[in-house]
Amino acid sequence: MAMKTTIILMGHGSSVKEANDEVAAVAGLVGRMDDRYTVKSCFLQLAHPTFMEAAEASVAEGVERIILIPYFLALGAHVARDIPQEVEAAKARWPQIEFVVGKPLGVHHKLAEIVLERVAENIT
Protein backbone atom coordinates (compact mmCIF):
# COMPACT_ATOMS: atom_id res chain seq x y z
CA MET A 1 0.00 0.00 0.00
CA ALA A 2 1.30 3.46 -0.90
CA MET A 3 2.44 5.80 1.83
CA LYS A 4 -0.13 8.55 2.53
CA THR A 5 1.62 11.66 1.23
CA THR A 6 0.89 15.35 1.33
CA ILE A 7 2.63 17.86 -0.93
CA ILE A 8 3.08 21.28 0.65
CA LEU A 9 3.88 24.07 -1.77
CA MET A 10 5.68 26.84 0.13
CA GLY A 11 5.61 30.39 -1.17
CA HIS A 12 7.47 33.33 0.29
CA GLY A 13 4.34 34.99 1.62
CA SER A 14 3.18 38.52 1.03
CA SER A 15 1.13 41.22 2.67
CA VAL A 16 -0.74 41.30 -0.66
CA LYS A 17 -3.50 38.70 -0.35
CA GLU A 18 -3.71 38.15 -4.11
CA ALA A 19 -0.07 37.06 -4.23
CA ASN A 20 -0.75 34.41 -1.60
CA ASP A 21 -3.93 33.37 -3.40
CA GLU A 22 -1.84 32.61 -6.50
CA VAL A 23 0.33 30.14 -4.57
CA ALA A 24 -2.80 28.48 -3.20
CA ALA A 25 -4.24 28.34 -6.74
CA VAL A 26 -1.13 26.57 -8.04
CA ALA A 27 -1.39 24.08 -5.17
CA GLY A 28 -4.98 23.48 -6.21
CA LEU A 29 -3.91 22.86 -9.80
CA VAL A 30 -1.29 20.36 -8.64
CA GLY A 31 -3.89 18.53 -6.59
CA ARG A 32 -6.26 18.32 -9.55
CA MET A 33 -3.47 17.09 -11.83
CA ASP A 34 -2.55 14.18 -9.55
CA ASP A 35 -5.10 12.94 -7.06
CA ARG A 36 -2.67 10.56 -5.34
CA TYR A 37 -1.67 13.41 -3.06
CA THR A 38 -3.29 15.91 -0.80
CA VAL A 39 -1.81 19.28 -1.73
CA LYS A 40 -1.61 22.29 0.55
CA SER A 41 0.04 25.68 0.33
CA CYS A 42 1.92 27.50 3.05
CA PHE A 43 4.12 30.53 3.45
CA LEU A 44 7.53 31.23 4.90
CA GLN A 45 6.54 34.63 6.25
CA LEU A 46 3.90 37.37 6.20
CA ALA A 47 0.97 34.99 5.60
CA HIS A 48 -0.80 31.89 6.85
CA PRO A 49 -0.75 29.01 6.99
CA THR A 50 2.89 28.66 7.98
CA PHE A 51 4.73 25.44 7.22
CA MET A 52 4.22 24.22 10.78
CA GLU A 53 0.49 24.95 10.55
CA ALA A 54 0.19 23.09 7.23
CA ALA A 55 2.28 20.20 8.57
CA GLU A 56 0.15 20.02 11.72
CA ALA A 57 -3.03 19.84 9.63
CA SER A 58 -1.46 17.11 7.50
CA VAL A 59 -0.42 15.09 10.54
CA ALA A 60 -3.96 15.40 11.92
CA GLU A 61 -5.20 13.93 8.61
CA GLY A 62 -3.00 10.86 9.11
CA VAL A 63 -0.28 11.63 6.60
CA GLU A 64 2.90 9.53 6.70
CA ARG A 65 5.09 11.65 4.42
CA ILE A 66 5.24 15.37 3.66
CA ILE A 67 6.99 16.58 0.53
CA LEU A 68 7.77 20.28 0.75
CA ILE A 69 8.26 22.01 -2.59
CA PRO A 70 9.68 25.54 -2.36
CA TYR A 71 7.69 27.72 -4.77
CA PHE A 72 10.78 29.87 -5.28
CA LEU A 73 12.67 30.51 -8.50
CA ALA A 74 16.19 30.20 -7.18
CA LEU A 75 18.32 28.76 -4.39
CA GLY A 76 18.55 31.84 -2.19
CA ALA A 77 18.90 32.24 1.57
CA HIS A 78 15.30 31.21 2.24
CA VAL A 79 15.66 27.96 0.31
CA ALA A 80 19.20 27.20 1.48
CA ARG A 81 18.82 28.15 5.15
CA ASP A 82 15.34 29.08 6.34
CA ILE A 83 13.32 26.25 4.82
CA PRO A 84 15.68 23.50 6.08
CA GLN A 85 15.41 25.03 9.58
CA GLU A 86 11.61 24.86 9.38
CA VAL A 87 11.76 21.23 8.28
CA GLU A 88 14.19 20.28 11.06
CA ALA A 89 11.79 21.77 13.62
CA ALA A 90 8.94 19.74 12.09
CA LYS A 91 11.03 16.55 12.16
CA ALA A 92 11.72 17.11 15.86
CA ARG A 93 8.02 17.62 16.55
CA TRP A 94 6.79 14.70 14.43
CA PRO A 95 9.59 12.11 14.23
CA GLN A 96 7.15 9.49 12.90
CA ILE A 97 6.61 11.52 9.69
CA GLU A 98 8.95 11.34 6.72
CA PHE A 99 9.83 14.84 5.53
CA VAL A 100 11.28 15.43 2.07
CA VAL A 101 12.36 18.81 0.67
CA GLY A 102 12.30 19.22 -3.10
CA LYS A 103 14.25 21.69 -5.18
CA PRO A 104 13.00 25.20 -5.93
CA LEU A 105 11.58 25.77 -9.41
CA GLY A 106 15.04 26.77 -10.63
CA VAL A 107 16.22 26.55 -14.21
CA HIS A 108 13.74 24.52 -16.23
CA HIS A 109 12.72 24.56 -19.87
CA LYS A 110 9.05 24.90 -18.90
CA LEU A 111 9.83 28.19 -17.15
CA ALA A 112 11.50 29.42 -20.34
CA GLU A 113 8.35 28.42 -22.24
CA ILE A 114 6.28 30.48 -19.81
CA VAL A 115 8.54 33.50 -20.35
CA LEU A 116 8.01 33.19 -24.10
CA GLU A 117 4.24 32.88 -23.57
CA ARG A 118 4.28 36.09 -21.54
CA VAL A 119 6.28 37.83 -24.28
CA ALA A 120 3.77 36.65 -26.91
CA GLU A 121 0.91 38.03 -24.80
CA ASN A 122 2.49 41.46 -25.02
CA ILE A 123 3.35 41.59 -28.71
CA THR A 124 0.70 43.31 -30.76
N, C-alpha and C positions, 0 to 999 in steps of 0.2 A: 504494500500500500504506500502511496506517495506521501511524503512528509507535508503536513499542512503549512503552507508558506504564504506570507504576506510580503508584498513589495511596498516599500515606503519610498516615495519620491520626495526628496528634500530640496526645497528651494531656499534661496537666501532669506526671503521674508522682506516685506515692505510695509511702510505706513500707508501705501496706496492699496486699498482693498482689491481693486481690479487686477493688480499685478499678482496678488496672492490667488485670486480666482483663476487666473490663467494656469498656474501650477496645478491647482485642483482639477481643472478641466483636462489637462494632459494626463493626470493620474486616472481620471475617468475614462479617457480614451484607451489607455493601456489596459484597464480592467475589461473594457468591452472587446478589445482585440484578443485577449487570452483569458478565458474564464477559469483557468486552473488556479489563479491567484486572487486573493483579495488585494486590492490596491488602495493605498491611502497616500495622502500628501501631508507634509509637515514643513516646518520652517526653522531655520537656524536661529533667526532673531526677528524681532519686531512684529511677529504674527503668531497665531496659534492655529493648529496645534503645534507644539514643539515635538522634537523627536521622541522625548521621553513620554509625552502624552500619547502620541500615536503608537509607540511601542506598548505602553500600558494597555491601551484599548485592544491591541492585537493579542497580547497575552491573555486578556480576559475572554477573548473569543476562542482560545484554545490553540493558538498558533504554535508551531514547533520551530519554525525558522523565519527570520526576518531578513530580507534582502534590502539594504538601503542603497538607493541610487541617487547620487548627488546630481540635482538638476542645475548644474553649473557648467559653463563652457570650458573652463580650464582648471588646471591643478594649481590653485592659489593657496593662500594661507588657510582659508576656511576648509578646503578639501584636504589639504595635507596635515593640518594640525587640529582644527576645531572639531571636525566631524569624527575623526578617530577618537578624540577625547569623549565625545558624546556616546559613542558606541561602547567604549570601555566602561563607562558608568552604567550603561544598560546591561552589559555582560555581568557586572558585579551584582546588579540588582536581580537579574533573572538568569542565573547560571545554567538553567535547564534549557534555555533557548539558544539555538544556533543563530549567530549574527554574522552576516556577510555584507561587506561594503564593496559595491561596484565602482567602476571608474566614472569620472564625470563625462559629460557628452564629448568633450575633446575634439580632436581632428577626425572628421568622418565625412565620407563622400556625400552622405545624405544631407549633412549640414551645408555643404557647398551647393547642392541642388536647391535647398531652400533659399540660399542667398540669391541664386540665379532666378528663382521664382519671384522673389521680392523685387529684383531689378526689373523683370518683365512686367510686373504690375505697375511700375512707374514710368514705363516707356510709352509715349503716346504716338 
